[in-house]
Amino acid sequence: MGDDLRLYITQLTSTGGPVMKDAGRAALNSGKVETYREFLNTGQYLSRSEDERVRATQLISVGGPEVKAAARIALEGPTDLLHNFIQTEQYKAQQKDELAATHVAQVAQRISEAARVAAAAQKSAAEANAAAATERAAAAEAGQYAQQARDSAAEADTHAKQAAQSAKEAESSAAAAAASARTARQAEGNAQRAAVRAVNSAADAQRSANWARSSADTAWGSANQARSAATAAGKDADAAEKARVDTLATVILKQREEEAQRRQVLDAWDQDYGPDERINSDDGGIWGWVPDWLKDGANTVANYGQAILTNSDVWLGGFESALGVVMMAGGAGGDIGGGAICLTGIGCLAGAPAIALSTGLIVGGAYTAADGVGRFNNGLGTALREAESTPTGKADEWLSQASRDKVPDSLKQYEARNRKGVGVRWNDRKGNGVRIDKVEASNSQEYQQVDHVVINSGGKVIGRDGKPITGSIREDAKNAHIPLEEWIK
């Protein structure tokens, strides 16, 4: 900053007047930035004004009428008027004076030329009179006329010289006027450029001031935030513990809501289809989804093993569950460490964030583990359904391929055999399913004495007319049990 100010002051002193030069040198010699700024803000203008008043006074002494008049007016006016006179108006006034001098010289030239012509005429007249007198033999009269002719010739020569001098003066004045005009135009251009630079400098200064003000506001806001953070640091440990408890409560509540929704769907299936329609039964704890015929023969066991080992969800679910357990263990360790740091009384600024981060790790681990268990359960259920759908040579192969093709594509991945009776079902556990039962000749109900189909969509049983039945499947059993041959058509 100081070097830039020194450079600007040096530029001003190189083009300024004596007072400006002295003041600029004094500021530079001080070596103080504050003195540089004081000179640039006020000192340069005071020095310039003094130099301009001296110059205007000099022009009154040596200038022409127009220059003198303009200089007197500028000296009597404000500093801006004086500066404008020195910068541009003096040259315009000087141009007017030189144009006037050119005009005067041109008039004088014309007068001198007219006088020369008159003198020549007088010479010619005197010569004629002398010749006439000679003819009359009047020697004295002839001599007189001859003298007059010589005087007129001398006068004509004098006027010719004056005319030539006037012409030179007119030419010189015209050239000076042209030079003054060029100087005036140049000075005016310089003044305009200086004004533009001044406006740009003012705009830059305003932008700098705005930026400085904005930076100051930002710094003040940051300071307030830092102060608030420091004040709240002592409360961070309590807040972190509360956040942990609230998060765990939210997770438990969410799990309970999801379990309630799952049971609601299963209860709806129980009401419409009976407990046999469930894909996964809650009876039997964690192994409730294993069918009763799982132990039937080595071929069935092989089908199940292959389906489980080739299902990606089983592997991914197991990995996510393990990862979630590791995350929760790491988070618990971080909570203990952060609490120990905070209990020192001076480490809450570091301990509280560590507790919050560790709590987040625990919550994230819980979500990951829960998601892994869900993925593992879904993958295992899918694998078992695939194993169930694998032909084994048992009675479920009575169903024709046309019947299987009639099942919507969105349900085909859920194919499984009925747990009671002979039949096949497709159930996505979201209220959508198809169940095909083989004829029961011994059943007293007419609609079950043929192969029949039960369709469920959006949690509602669909009747033969393609519309939801009225009431439950038991209340409108005949309409709910569609003959297989009728459904295939």
C-alpha positions as CSV (number, residue, x, y, z in Angstrom):
1,M,0.0,0.0,0.0
2,G,2.8,2.5,0.9
3,D,4.6,1.8,-2.3
4,D,1.5,2.5,-4.4
5,L,0.9,5.8,-2.6
6,R,4.6,6.9,-3.1
7,L,4.3,6.1,-6.8
8,Y,1.1,8.2,-7.1
9,I,2.7,11.2,-5.3
10,T,5.8,11.0,-7.5
11,Q,3.6,11.2,-10.6
12,L,1.8,14.2,-9.2
13,T,5.0,16.1,-8.4
14,S,6.5,15.4,-11.8
15,T,3.7,17.3,-13.6
16,G,2.7,19.8,-10.9
17,G,3.8,23.4,-10.2
18,P,6.5,24.6,-7.7
19,V,4.1,24.5,-4.7
20,M,2.9,21.0,-5.6
21,K,6.5,19.8,-6.0
22,D,7.6,21.1,-2.6
23,A,4.6,19.6,-0.8
24,G,4.9,16.3,-2.6
25,R,8.6,16.0,-1.7
26,A,7.9,16.9,1.9
27,A,5.3,14.1,2.1
28,L,7.7,11.6,0.5
29,N,10.5,12.5,2.8
30,S,8.3,11.9,5.9
31,G,8.2,8.1,5.1
32,K,4.8,7.8,6.8
33,V,1.7,6.3,5.2
34,E,-0.6,8.6,7.1
35,T,1.3,11.6,5.6
36,Y,1.0,10.2,2.1
37,R,-2.8,9.8,2.5
38,E,-3.2,13.3,4.0
39,F,-1.3,14.8,1.0
40,L,-3.4,12.8,-1.5
41,N,-6.7,13.6,0.2
42,T,-6.2,17.3,0.8
43,G,-2.7,18.6,0.4
44,Q,-2.4,18.0,-3.4
45,Y,-5.5,20.1,-4.0
46,L,-4.4,23.0,-1.8
47,S,-0.9,23.0,-3.5
48,R,-2.4,22.8,-7.0
49,S,-4.7,25.8,-6.2
50,E,-1.8,27.9,-5.1
51,D,0.2,27.0,-8.3
52,E,-2.8,27.8,-10.5
53,R,-3.4,31.3,-8.8
54,V,0.3,32.2,-9.5
55,R,-0.1,31.1,-13.2
56,A,-3.4,33.0,-13.6
57,T,-1.7,36.2,-12.2
58,Q,1.2,35.7,-14.7
59,L,-1.3,35.4,-17.6
60,I,-2.9,38.7,-16.7
61,S,0.6,40.3,-17.2
62,V,1.5,38.7,-20.5
63,G,-1.7,37.5,-22.1
64,G,-4.0,39.2,-24.6
65,P,-7.3,40.9,-23.9
66,E,-9.3,37.7,-23.8
67,V,-6.7,35.8,-21.7
68,K,-6.5,38.7,-19.2
69,A,-10.3,39.0,-18.9
70,A,-10.7,35.2,-18.3
71,A,-7.8,35.1,-15.8
72,R,-9.3,37.9,-13.7
73,I,-12.7,36.1,-13.7
74,A,-11.1,32.8,-12.6
75,L,-9.1,34.5,-9.8
76,E,-12.3,36.0,-8.4
77,G,-14.2,32.6,-8.6
78,P,-14.0,29.3,-6.7
79,T,-11.1,26.9,-7.0
80,D,-13.0,24.7,-9.4
81,L,-13.4,27.6,-11.8
82,L,-9.7,28.6,-11.5
83,H,-8.7,24.9,-12.1
84,N,-10.9,24.8,-15.2
85,F,-9.4,28.0,-16.5
86,I,-5.8,26.7,-16.1
87,Q,-6.6,23.4,-17.6
88,T,-8.6,24.4,-20.7
89,E,-10.1,27.9,-20.8
90,Q,-6.8,29.8,-21.0
91,Y,-6.0,28.1,-24.3
92,K,-9.4,28.9,-25.7
93,A,-9.0,32.6,-24.6
94,Q,-5.5,32.6,-26.1
95,Q,-6.9,31.2,-29.4
96,K,-9.4,34.1,-29.5
97,D,-6.6,36.7,-28.9
98,E,-4.5,35.2,-31.7
99,L,-7.4,35.1,-34.1
100,A,-8.0,38.8,-33.3
101,A,-4.3,39.5,-34.0
102,T,-4.6,37.6,-37.3
103,H,-7.5,39.7,-38.3
104,V,-5.7,43.0,-37.3
105,A,-2.6,42.0,-39.3
106,Q,-4.7,41.1,-42.3
107,V,-6.5,44.5,-42.2
108,A,-3.1,46.2,-41.8
109,Q,-1.8,44.3,-44.8
110,R,-4.7,45.4,-46.9
111,I,-4.3,49.1,-45.8
112,S,-0.6,49.0,-46.6
113,E,-1.3,47.5,-50.0
114,A,-3.9,50.2,-50.7
115,A,-1.4,52.9,-49.6
116,R,1.3,51.4,-51.9
117,V,-1.1,51.5,-54.8
118,A,-1.9,55.2,-54.0
119,A,1.7,56.1,-53.8
120,A,2.4,54.4,-57.1
121,A,-0.4,56.4,-58.6
122,Q,1.0,59.6,-57.2
123,K,4.4,58.7,-58.6
124,S,2.9,58.1,-62.0
125,A,1.1,61.4,-61.8
126,A,4.3,63.3,-60.7
127,E,6.2,61.7,-63.5
128,A,3.6,62.7,-66.0
129,N,3.6,66.3,-64.7
130,A,7.4,66.4,-64.9
131,A,7.3,65.2,-68.5
132,A,4.7,67.9,-69.3
133,A,6.8,70.6,-67.7
134,T,9.8,69.5,-69.6
135,E,7.9,69.8,-72.8
136,R,7.0,73.3,-71.8
137,A,10.7,73.9,-71.0
138,A,9.9,74.7,-67.4
139,A,13.0,73.2,-65.8
140,A,12.1,74.3,-62.3
141,E,8.6,72.9,-62.4
142,A,9.9,69.7,-64.0
143,G,12.4,69.2,-61.2
144,Q,9.6,69.7,-58.6
145,Y,7.5,67.0,-60.2
146,A,10.4,64.7,-60.4
147,Q,11.0,65.1,-56.7
148,Q,7.4,64.3,-56.0
149,A,7.7,61.2,-58.1
150,R,10.7,60.1,-56.2
151,D,8.9,60.8,-52.8
152,S,5.8,58.8,-54.0
153,A,8.0,55.9,-55.1
154,A,9.7,55.9,-51.7
155,E,6.3,56.0,-49.9
156,A,5.0,53.2,-52.1
157,D,8.1,51.1,-51.3
158,T,7.5,51.8,-47.6
159,H,3.9,50.7,-47.8
160,A,4.9,47.6,-49.7
161,K,7.3,46.6,-46.9
162,Q,4.6,47.3,-44.3
163,A,2.1,45.1,-46.2
164,A,4.7,42.3,-46.4
165,Q,5.3,42.6,-42.6
166,S,1.6,42.6,-41.9
167,A,1.2,39.5,-44.1
168,K,3.9,37.7,-42.1
169,E,2.3,38.8,-38.8
170,A,-1.1,37.5,-40.0
171,E,0.4,34.2,-41.0
172,S,2.2,33.9,-37.7
173,S,-0.9,34.8,-35.7
174,A,-2.9,32.3,-37.7
175,A,-0.4,29.6,-37.0
176,A,-0.4,30.5,-33.3
177,A,-4.2,30.4,-33.3
178,A,-4.2,26.9,-34.8
179,A,-1.6,25.8,-32.2
180,S,-3.7,27.3,-29.4
181,A,-6.8,25.5,-30.8
182,R,-4.9,22.1,-30.8
183,T,-3.6,22.8,-27.3
184,A,-7.1,23.7,-26.1
185,R,-8.5,20.5,-27.6
186,Q,-5.8,18.4,-26.0
187,A,-6.2,20.1,-22.7
188,E,-9.9,19.5,-22.8
189,G,-9.4,15.8,-23.7
190,N,-6.9,15.5,-20.8
191,A,-9.4,17.1,-18.4
192,Q,-12.2,14.7,-19.6
193,R,-9.9,11.7,-19.2
194,A,-8.9,12.9,-15.7
195,A,-12.6,13.2,-14.8
196,V,-13.3,9.7,-16.0
197,R,-10.4,8.4,-14.0
198,A,-11.6,10.3,-11.0
199,V,-15.1,8.8,-11.3
200,N,-13.6,5.3,-11.7
201,S,-11.4,5.8,-8.7
202,A,-14.4,7.0,-6.7
203,A,-16.3,3.9,-7.8
204,D,-13.4,1.6,-6.9
205,A,-13.1,3.3,-3.5
206,Q,-16.8,2.8,-2.9
207,R,-16.6,-0.9,-3.9
208,S,-13.6,-1.3,-1.6
209,A,-15.5,0.4,1.2
210,N,-18.5,-1.9,0.7
211,W,-16.3,-4.9,0.7
212,A,-14.6,-3.8,3.8
213,R,-17.9,-3.2,5.5
214,S,-19.1,-6.6,4.4
215,S,-16.0,-8.3,5.7
216,A,-16.3,-6.4,9.0
217,D,-19.9,-7.6,9.3
218,T,-18.9,-11.2,8.5
219,A,-16.1,-11.0,11.1
220,W,-18.4,-9.6,13.7
221,G,-21.0,-12.4,13.0
222,S,-18.2,-15.0,13.2
223,A,-17.1,-13.6,16.5
224,N,-20.6,-13.7,17.8
225,Q,-21.0,-17.4,16.7
226,A,-17.7,-18.3,18.3
227,R,-18.8,-16.6,21.5
228,S,-22.1,-18.4,21.4
229,A,-20.4,-21.7,20.7
230,A,-18.1,-21.2,23.6
231,T,-21.0,-20.4,25.9
232,A,-22.9,-23.4,24.8
233,A,-19.9,-25.7,25.0
234,G,-20.7,-26.6,28.5
235,K,-24.1,-27.7,27.6
236,D,-23.1,-29.9,24.6
237,A,-22.6,-33.1,26.7
238,D,-26.1,-32.9,28.1
239,A,-27.5,-32.1,24.6
240,A,-25.6,-35.0,23.1
241,E,-26.9,-37.4,25.7
242,K,-30.5,-36.2,25.1
243,A,-30.0,-36.5,21.4
244,R,-28.8,-40.1,21.8
245,V,-31.8,-41.0,24.0
246,D,-34.3,-39.3,21.6
247,T,-32.7,-41.0,18.6
248,L,-32.9,-44.5,20.2
249,A,-36.5,-43.8,21.2
250,T,-37.3,-42.8,17.6
251,V,-35.7,-46.0,16.3
252,I,-37.6,-48.2,18.7
253,L,-40.9,-46.4,17.9
254,K,-40.2,-46.8,14.1
255,Q,-39.6,-50.5,14.6
256,R,-42.8,-50.9,16.5
257,E,-44.8,-49.1,13.9
258,E,-43.3,-51.3,11.1
259,E,-44.1,-54.4,13.1
260,A,-47.6,-53.2,13.7
261,Q,-48.1,-52.6,10.0
262,R,-46.7,-56.0,9.1
263,R,-49.0,-57.7,11.6
264,Q,-52.0,-55.7,10.2
265,V,-51.2,-57.0,6.7
266,L,-50.9,-60.6,8.0
267,D,-54.2,-60.3,10.0
268,A,-55.9,-59.1,6.8
269,W,-54.7,-62.2,5.0
270,D,-55.9,-64.3,7.9
271,Q,-59.4,-62.8,7.6
272,D,-59.7,-63.2,3.9
273,Y,-57.7,-66.4,3.1
274,G,-57.2,-68.1,6.4
275,P,-53.9,-68.7,8.2
276,D,-52.7,-71.2,5.6
277,E,-52.2,-68.3,3.1
278,R,-49.4,-66.7,5.1
279,I,-45.9,-67.1,3.5
280,N,-44.1,-66.7,6.9
281,S,-45.8,-67.8,10.1
282,D,-45.1,-66.2,13.4
283,D,-45.4,-69.6,15.1
284,G,-42.2,-71.2,15.9
285,G,-40.1,-68.0,16.5
286,I,-37.1,-67.3,14.3
287,W,-37.6,-70.5,12.3
288,G,-41.3,-69.9,11.7
289,W,-40.9,-69.3,7.9
290,V,-39.4,-72.8,7.4
291,P,-42.0,-75.1,5.7
292,D,-42.9,-78.4,7.3
293,W,-41.7,-80.3,4.3
294,L,-38.1,-78.9,4.6
295,K,-36.9,-82.2,6.0
296,D,-38.4,-84.2,3.1
297,G,-35.6,-86.0,1.4
298,A,-32.0,-85.0,0.3
299,N,-33.3,-83.5,-3.0
300,T,-35.4,-80.9,-1.2
301,V,-32.5,-80.1,1.1
302,A,-30.2,-79.6,-1.9
303,N,-32.7,-77.3,-3.5
304,Y,-32.9,-75.1,-0.4
305,G,-29.1,-75.0,0.0
306,Q,-28.5,-73.9,-3.5
307,A,-31.2,-71.2,-3.4
308,I,-29.8,-69.8,-0.1
309,L,-26.2,-69.8,-1.1
310,T,-26.9,-68.2,-4.5
311,N,-29.1,-65.4,-3.2
312,S,-27.2,-62.1,-3.0
313,D,-29.5,-60.5,-0.4
314,V,-28.6,-63.3,2.1
315,W,-24.9,-62.4,1.8
316,L,-25.4,-58.6,1.7
317,G,-27.8,-58.8,4.6
318,G,-25.3,-60.8,6.7
319,F,-22.6,-58.3,5.8
320,E,-24.7,-55.3,6.7
321,S,-25.7,-56.8,10.0
322,A,-22.1,-57.5,10.9
323,L,-21.1,-54.0,9.8
324,G,-23.9,-52.4,11.9
325,V,-22.8,-54.3,15.0
326,V,-19.2,-53.1,14.5
327,M,-20.4,-49.5,14.0
328,M,-22.5,-49.6,17.2
329,A,-19.5,-51.0,19.1
330,G,-17.2,-48.3,17.8
331,G,-19.8,-45.6,18.6
332,A,-20.2,-46.9,22.2
333,G,-16.5,-46.7,22.6
334,G,-16.5,-43.1,21.3
335,D,-19.3,-42.1,23.7
336,I,-17.3,-43.4,26.6
337,G,-14.2,-41.6,25.5
338,G,-16.0,-38.3,24.8
339,G,-17.7,-38.5,28.1
340,A,-14.4,-39.1,29.9
341,I,-12.9,-36.0,28.1
342,C,-15.9,-33.8,28.9
343,L,-15.8,-34.8,32.6
344,T,-12.4,-33.2,33.0
345,G,-14.2,-29.9,32.9
346,I,-12.0,-28.4,30.2
347,G,-12.5,-30.8,27.3
348,C,-16.1,-30.4,26.4
349,L,-15.2,-28.5,23.3
350,A,-13.5,-31.7,22.0
351,G,-15.5,-34.3,24.1
352,A,-19.0,-33.1,23.2
353,P,-18.5,-33.3,19.4
354,A,-16.9,-36.8,19.9
355,I,-20.0,-37.9,21.9
356,A,-22.3,-36.5,19.2
357,L,-20.3,-38.2,16.4
358,S,-20.2,-41.5,18.3
359,T,-23.9,-41.3,19.0
360,G,-24.5,-40.8,15.3
361,L,-22.3,-43.8,14.6
362,I,-24.3,-45.9,17.0
363,V,-27.6,-44.8,15.4
364,G,-26.2,-45.4,11.9
365,G,-25.0,-48.8,13.0
366,A,-28.4,-49.6,14.4
367,Y,-30.0,-48.6,11.1
368,T,-27.4,-50.6,9.2
369,A,-27.9,-53.7,11.3
370,A,-31.7,-53.4,11.1
371,D,-31.5,-53.0,7.3
372,G,-29.1,-56.0,7.1
373,V,-31.4,-58.2,9.2
374,G,-34.4,-57.1,6.9
375,R,-32.4,-57.8,3.8
376,F,-31.2,-61.2,5.1
377,N,-34.7,-62.2,6.1
378,N,-36.1,-61.1,2.7
379,G,-33.3,-62.9,0.8
380,L,-33.8,-66.0,2.9
381,G,-37.5,-65.9,2.3
382,T,-37.0,-65.5,-1.5
383,A,-34.5,-68.3,-1.6
384,L,-36.9,-70.6,0.2
385,R,-39.8,-69.6,-2.1
386,E,-37.5,-70.4,-5.1
387,A,-36.7,-73.8,-3.5
388,E,-40.4,-74.4,-3.0
389,S,-41.1,-73.6,-6.7
390,T,-38.4,-76.1,-7.9
391,P,-40.0,-79.2,-9.3
392,T,-39.5,-82.1,-6.9
393,G,-41.7,-84.7,-8.5
394,K,-44.4,-84.1,-5.8
395,A,-48.1,-83.4,-6.2
396,D,-47.7,-79.6,-6.9
397,E,-46.7,-80.4,-10.5
398,W,-50.3,-81.0,-11.4
399,L,-50.7,-77.3,-12.2
400,S,-50.4,-76.5,-16.0
401,Q,-47.9,-74.0,-17.4
402,A,-50.8,-72.0,-18.8
403,S,-52.1,-71.5,-15.2
404,R,-48.6,-70.3,-14.1
405,D,-48.4,-68.0,-17.1
406,K,-51.7,-66.4,-16.1
407,V,-50.2,-65.2,-12.8
408,P,-49.0,-61.5,-13.0
409,D,-45.3,-61.1,-13.5
410,S,-45.0,-58.9,-10.4
411,L,-46.0,-61.9,-8.3
412,K,-44.2,-64.8,-10.0
413,Q,-41.1,-64.4,-7.8
414,Y,-43.2,-65.3,-4.7
415,E,-44.4,-68.7,-5.8
416,A,-44.9,-71.3,-3.0
417,R,-47.0,-74.4,-2.2
418,N,-49.9,-74.2,0.1
419,R,-49.1,-75.5,3.6
420,K,-52.5,-77.2,3.8
421,G,-54.2,-79.0,1.0
422,V,-52.8,-79.2,-2.5
423,G,-52.2,-75.9,-4.3
424,V,-49.9,-73.1,-5.2
425,R,-49.9,-69.5,-4.1
426,W,-48.1,-66.2,-5.0
427,N,-48.2,-63.6,-2.3
428,D,-46.1,-60.4,-2.1
429,R,-47.2,-59.7,1.6
430,K,-48.5,-56.3,0.5
431,G,-52.1,-57.2,-0.1
432,N,-51.6,-58.7,-3.6
433,G,-51.7,-62.4,-4.3
434,V,-53.1,-65.4,-6.3
435,R,-53.9,-68.8,-4.8
436,I,-54.8,-71.9,-7.0
437,D,-56.3,-74.8,-5.1
438,K,-56.6,-78.4,-6.4
439,V,-60.0,-79.9,-6.4
440,E,-61.2,-81.4,-3.1
441,A,-63.7,-84.1,-4.1
442,S,-64.6,-84.7,-0.5
443,N,-65.4,-81.1,0.2
444,S,-69.1,-80.3,0.7
445,Q,-68.8,-76.9,-0.9
446,E,-69.7,-77.0,-4.6
447,Y,-67.2,-74.3,-5.5
448,Q,-64.3,-76.3,-4.0
449,Q,-65.1,-79.5,-5.9
450,V,-63.2,-78.1,-8.9
451,D,-59.8,-76.6,-9.3
452,H,-60.3,-73.0,-8.3
453,V,-58.5,-69.6,-7.9
454,V,-58.6,-66.9,-5.2
455,I,-57.3,-63.5,-6.2
456,N,-56.4,-60.6,-3.9
457,S,-55.5,-57.1,-5.0
458,G,-54.7,-54.1,-2.7
459,G,-55.9,-56.1,0.3
460,K,-59.3,-56.9,-1.3
461,V,-60.6,-60.2,-2.7
462,I,-61.5,-60.0,-6.4
463,G,-64.7,-61.8,-7.6
464,R,-65.6,-63.5,-10.9
465,D,-66.7,-60.2,-12.3
466,G,-63.3,-58.6,-11.8
467,K,-64.6,-56.4,-8.9
468,P,-63.9,-56.6,-5.2
469,I,-66.4,-58.8,-3.4
470,T,-68.7,-57.6,-0.7
471,G,-67.6,-58.6,2.8
472,S,-65.0,-61.3,3.5
473,I,-64.2,-64.4,1.6
474,R,-66.3,-66.5,4.0
475,E,-69.3,-64.3,3.4
476,D,-69.1,-64.5,-0.4
477,A,-67.2,-67.7,-0.8
478,K,-68.8,-68.8,-4.1
479,N,-68.0,-65.5,-5.9
480,A,-64.5,-65.4,-4.3
481,H,-63.5,-69.0,-5.6
482,I,-63.2,-68.7,-9.3
483,P,-63.0,-72.0,-11.3
484,L,-59.5,-72.4,-12.8
485,E,-60.8,-73.1,-16.3
486,E,-62.9,-70.0,-16.2
487,W,-59.9,-67.9,-15.0
488,I,-57.5,-69.2,-17.6
489,K,-59.8,-68.2,-20.5
